[in-house]
């Protein structure tokens, strides 16, 4: 193979890798967010589930876990959901 062909293959594979990493990082799925808990009045780290609402826009659909309730199911009414 010619060196130009090898560089072209490496460039295409690199572009696909960067695209896959960007979609994984900023795309739909689970994401960590920080918000103020209206119930406890403290800063909380929450794990949320995001889905694509429209083209190039994400919307939070559920709160999965919260740092104020470690290793326990969320028993609150998830009032912080409106703040995300």
QUISUL-V346471 format. One record per helix or strand of 2 or more residues. SS is the DSSP state (h for helix, s for strand). FROM is the first residue (numbers start at 1). TO is the last residue. Records with the same first field share a line. If there is no record, write none. Layout:
SS = FROM-TO  FROM-TO
This chain:
h = 3-26  79-83
s = 29-36  43-54  57-66
